[in-house]
Structure formats: structure tokens, C-alpha cells
Amino acid sequence: SVAVFSGKDICINRTVFAGGTVTAVFGGIDLNLKNAIIREDVTIEAKAVFGGIDILVPPNVRVMVDSTAVLGGIDNGVAPQTSGKKVPTIYIKGTCVFGGVDVN
């Protein structure tokens, strides 16, 4: 999904989520995965250029972030999984230029 000089709200409800790409240029994207079905590891490519992206994830996942930032960044607010059982991982590959990505 792409938002240029605009905003988008994306909500994945009770649907299997397999990953994707979100790009915000002078705009914003809210990606709500709280009710998504995530059974295996997935990758989200998040690109924020003079914009912002908010990603809400369900409680039963782990989040790993790999980012490149120029006067911006990614904030991973998801608590690490400490249980011994295997949970799916959301890999976020981020690029931020004067923009940011928040994961909660």
C-alpha cells in the first residue's frame, strides 16, 4: 500500500496475513494487524519518507527490526516473547528518511 500526500488506514481482520509493503511519502499509514491471522514468519517492508507508519501487531508474535535511517527511525514497542513456545516472527525491513515507523 502507498500513501503520497495522504493517509491510509489498513485493517486486516480474521484474514491470513502473508506480509507486504507499506510506503508513506509526505503522508501516513496505519496498519492494524491486531486481528490478523499470522501462522508463520512474515516480512513487512516499511518505507517512510517525510511521513510516518504505525503498525499494530497481535500479542502472539515476535517482532524483529532491520532498518536504515537518515534523520528518522523505527521504534519497536513490542515486548520480547519470553515463553518457551515457538511463535511467528514479523520481520520489519525499514527505510526511514525524515520519517518514522512505530511498531506496537
N, C-alpha and C positions, 0 to 999 in steps of 0.2 A: 504494500500500500504506500502511496506517496501523497504528501500534503505540501503544496507550494503556496506560500502566502495565504494559508488557510488552516483549518483544523479538522481532524477526523477522530471520531470515537469508534473503536472497533471492539466488539464484544463477542467472544467465542463461547457459546453456551451449549453444553452437552454434546459437543462435536469433537471428534478426534482431531487433535492439533498435531501437525507434522512439521511445523517450523515455517519460516518465511522471512521476508524482508520488509522493513519499515524505514521510510526516508522522510525526514521533515526538513524543508528548506524555507526559512523565514516563516515557519508555521509550527504546528504541534500535532502530535498523535498520542491518543490514549489507547493502549492495547490492553484489554481486560481478559485475562486467561483464567480468572478465579474459578470458573465453572467448566473449563475446557477439560477434555479427557486426554491425559498425557501418559501413555503407556510405556514409551521408550524414549531414549535420548533424542533431543531435537535441537536445532540451531536456529537462532534468530539473528539476522544481520540488521543492525540498527545504525542508521546514519543520520546525524543531526548537524545541520549547517545553519547557524544563526537561528536555531529552533530547539525544540525540546520534545522528548519522547518519554512517556510514562508507561511502564509495563508492570501490570499486576499479575502475580503468579499464584497458583494454588499452594496450599500448605504442604502437600505431599511430594515436593520436588526439591532438587538441589540446583543452585544457580552458580555457574562458573562464567567469569567475565574475562575477555581478552579485548583490550581497546587501544586505539591510537587517538590521542587528543592534542589539539592545539587550542589553548585558551578555552578549554571546556573539559568535560569528563563524564564518567559514569559512576553513579552511586548505587552500590549493591546493598540494599537494606534487608535482604533475606537472611534469616538466621541459619547458620550451618546445621545440616542434619546430623544429629548425634546418635540416632538409633542405629542398631546393628544391621537393620534390613536394607536391602538394595532399593533405592528409589530412582526414578528417572531424573536425568540431568538436563537442564536447559542451558545450552552454551550460547552466550551472547557475544557476538563479534561486533564491536562498536567502533565507529569513527565519529569523532566529535570535533567540529571546527566552530569555535564561538558558540557552541551549543552543548546540550547535556542530555543524558539518559538517566532516568531514575527507575530502579527495579525494587518493587516491594511485594 
